[in-house]
Amino acid sequence: LNPVNPKSVPGYKKVIRKPMDFYTIREKLVNSQYVYLNLETFIIDVNLVFDNCEKFNEDNSDIGKKQNCLNKNLTECFFLDKTKAKRKQ
């Protein structure tokens, strides 16, 4: 859930143009009270974590399966509207 270390994951920087992770999101929430101006900007970062994971990992890989499960559960719990948030990017 920390930022991906490009030295440990070859090719990551070539595939993922805009990295995002839950640690960075947490830091934005804790240290910079004005980074997320509204819920939609927060949702954009959360969706970016999942989109990057999906883009870099195969669906049937262990990470891909966990990403799909977590994304589905968060979407259901928090009613995250990926379509609406993506329009703001």
C-alpha positions in Angstrom: 0.0 0.0 0.0 3.1 2.1 -0.2 4.4 3.8 -3.3 5.8 1.3 -5.9 9.5 1.3 -5.9 10.4 1.4 -9.7 13.8 -0.2 -9.0 12.0 -3.2 -7.5 9.4 -3.4 -10.2 11.0 -3.1 -13.6 8.8 -1.5 -16.3 6.4 0.2 -13.8 7.3 3.7 -14.8 6.9 2.9 -18.5 3.4 1.6 -18.0 2.1 3.8 -15.2 2.4 7.5 -16.1 0.7 8.9 -12.9 1.5 6.7 -9.8 -0.9 6.8 -6.8 -1.1 4.6 -3.7 -3.0 4.5 -0.4 0.0 5.8 1.6 0.2 8.9 -0.5 -3.6 9.4 -0.1 -3.3 9.0 3.6 -0.5 11.6 3.7 -2.6 14.0 1.7 -5.4 13.6 4.2 -3.2 13.8 7.3 -0.7 16.5 6.4 -2.4 18.7 3.9 -6.0 19.6 4.9 -6.6 21.5 1.7 -5.3 18.9 -0.9 -8.7 17.3 -1.3 -11.1 20.2 -2.0 -14.1 17.8 -2.2 -15.0 14.2 -2.2 -14.6 13.9 -6.0 -10.9 14.8 -5.9 -10.4 12.1 -3.2 -12.3 9.6 -5.4 -10.1 10.4 -8.4 -7.0 9.4 -6.4 -8.6 6.2 -5.0 -9.7 5.3 -8.6 -6.2 6.0 -9.8 -4.8 3.4 -7.4 -7.2 0.8 -8.8 -6.8 1.8 -12.4 -3.0 1.6 -12.1 -3.1 -1.8 -10.4 -5.4 -3.1 -13.1 -3.3 -1.7 -15.9 0.0 -3.1 -14.6 -1.2 -6.5 -13.2 -3.1 -9.3 -14.9 -6.7 -9.9 -13.7 -5.9 -13.5 -12.8 -2.7 -12.7 -10.8 -2.9 -12.7 -7.0 -2.6 -8.9 -6.9 -5.1 -8.5 -9.7 -7.7 -10.6 -7.9 -7.2 -8.7 -4.6 -7.5 -5.4 -6.5 -10.8 -6.5 -8.1 -12.2 -7.6 -4.7 -11.1 -4.5 -2.8 -12.3 -2.2 -5.6 -15.7 -3.9 -5.7 -16.1 -3.7 -1.9 -15.1 -0.1 -1.7 -17.3 0.8 -4.6 -20.3 -0.9 -2.9 -19.5 0.5 0.5 -18.8 4.1 -0.5 -20.8 4.3 -3.7 -17.7 5.5 -5.6 -18.8 6.6 -9.0 -15.8 6.0 -11.2 -17.5 7.5 -14.3 -18.3 10.7 -12.6 -14.9 11.1 -11.0 -13.0 10.2 -14.2 -14.7 13.1 -16.0 -12.9 15.5 -13.6 -9.4 14.3 -14.5 
